[in-house]
């Protein structure tokens, strides 16, 4: 997984937009951030998934996914070491983050099954 692939997957989700937050690219649905790139450095992404999804990602791919430190991590913010992350797991994480942050109406209008974590 590269930053370009991460960006492409994030922007493929309905009404996803790229903006910036604290000097890093972020991906939003509505006004809510569901993913970022470049923190703590250019080799990482972050996804805002639910804690149980974070647990699953970390358990299945411990070299690729880890909780962000502090309260953000406890609420599901998850770091992605891009070079170690399988594409399908990142796709699952981004779609899960999008679902978590999108409005209920938009989620209802986007009928898709979540990808498998592998």
C-alpha positions as CSV (number, residue, x, y, z in Angstrom):
1,X,0.0,0.0,0.0
2,X,1.3,3.4,-1.0
3,X,0.1,6.9,0.0
4,X,-1.3,7.3,-3.5
5,X,-3.3,4.0,-3.2
6,X,-4.5,5.0,0.2
7,X,-5.7,8.4,-1.2
8,X,-7.3,6.7,-4.2
9,X,-9.3,4.3,-1.9
10,X,-10.4,7.1,0.4
11,X,-11.5,9.3,-2.4
12,X,-13.4,6.5,-4.0
13,X,-16.0,6.5,-1.2
14,X,-19.2,8.5,-1.8
15,X,-18.8,12.3,-1.2
16,X,-15.3,11.9,0.2
17,X,-13.2,15.0,0.0
18,X,-9.6,15.7,0.6
19,X,-8.8,18.7,2.8
20,X,-6.0,19.3,5.3
21,X,-5.8,19.3,9.1
22,X,-2.7,20.3,11.1
23,X,-0.5,20.2,8.0
24,X,-1.6,16.7,6.9
25,X,-4.0,15.6,4.2
26,X,-7.3,14.3,5.6
27,X,-10.3,12.7,4.1
28,X,-13.8,13.8,5.1
29,X,-17.4,12.9,4.6
30,X,-19.5,15.9,5.3
31,X,-17.5,17.9,7.9
32,X,-16.1,14.8,9.6
33,X,-12.7,13.4,9.1
34,X,-12.6,9.6,8.6
35,X,-8.9,9.2,7.6
36,X,-5.6,11.1,7.3
37,X,-2.2,10.7,5.7
38,X,1.2,11.6,6.8
39,X,1.1,11.2,10.6
40,X,3.4,10.6,12.4
41,X,5.3,10.6,9.0
42,X,4.7,10.1,5.3
43,X,4.8,6.3,5.7
44,X,1.6,6.2,7.8
45,X,-2.1,6.8,7.4
46,X,-4.8,6.9,10.1
47,X,-8.3,5.6,10.0
48,X,-11.1,6.5,12.5
49,X,-12.8,3.1,13.0
50,X,-14.9,1.8,15.9
51,X,-12.9,0.2,18.8
52,X,-14.1,-3.3,18.0
53,X,-12.9,-2.9,14.3
54,X,-9.6,-1.5,15.6
55,X,-9.2,-4.7,17.7
56,X,-9.9,-6.9,14.7
57,X,-7.4,-5.0,12.5
58,X,-4.7,-5.0,15.1
59,X,-5.2,-8.7,15.8
60,X,-5.2,-9.8,12.1
61,X,-2.4,-7.4,11.0
62,X,-0.3,-6.4,14.0
63,X,2.6,-5.2,11.9
64,X,0.4,-2.9,9.9
65,X,-2.2,-1.5,12.3
66,X,-1.9,-0.1,15.8
67,X,-4.0,2.2,18.1
68,X,-3.0,5.8,18.1
69,X,-1.7,6.8,21.5
70,X,-4.0,8.3,24.1
71,X,-7.7,8.9,24.1
72,X,-8.0,9.1,20.3
73,X,-6.7,5.5,20.0
74,X,-9.0,4.3,22.7
75,X,-11.9,5.6,20.7
76,X,-10.8,3.9,17.5
77,X,-8.2,6.1,15.8
78,X,-5.8,3.6,14.2
79,X,-2.4,4.1,12.6
80,X,-1.7,2.2,9.4
81,X,1.9,1.5,8.5
82,X,1.2,1.7,4.7
83,X,4.1,-0.5,3.5
84,X,3.0,-3.4,5.7
85,X,-0.8,-3.0,5.2
86,X,-2.6,-5.4,2.8
87,X,-4.8,-3.5,0.3
88,X,-7.9,-5.4,1.3
89,X,-7.5,-4.6,5.0
90,X,-7.0,-0.9,4.2
91,X,-10.1,-0.9,2.0
92,X,-12.0,-2.5,4.9
93,X,-10.7,0.1,7.4
94,X,-11.4,3.1,5.1
95,X,-14.9,1.9,4.4
96,X,-15.6,1.2,8.0
97,X,-14.3,4.6,9.0
98,X,-16.4,6.2,6.3
99,X,-19.5,4.4,7.6
100,X,-18.7,5.5,11.1
101,X,-18.4,9.2,10.2
102,X,-21.0,9.6,7.4
103,X,-24.6,10.7,8.0
104,X,-27.2,8.0,8.5
105,X,-28.9,9.1,5.3
106,X,-25.7,8.9,3.2
107,X,-24.9,5.4,4.7
108,X,-28.4,4.3,3.8
109,X,-27.9,5.6,0.2
110,X,-24.6,3.6,-0.1
111,X,-25.6,-0.1,-0.2
112,X,-22.4,-2.0,0.0
113,X,-21.0,-4.9,2.1
114,X,-17.8,-4.3,4.0
115,X,-14.8,-5.9,2.6
116,X,-13.2,-8.8,4.6
117,X,-10.2,-8.0,6.8
118,X,-8.5,-11.1,5.3
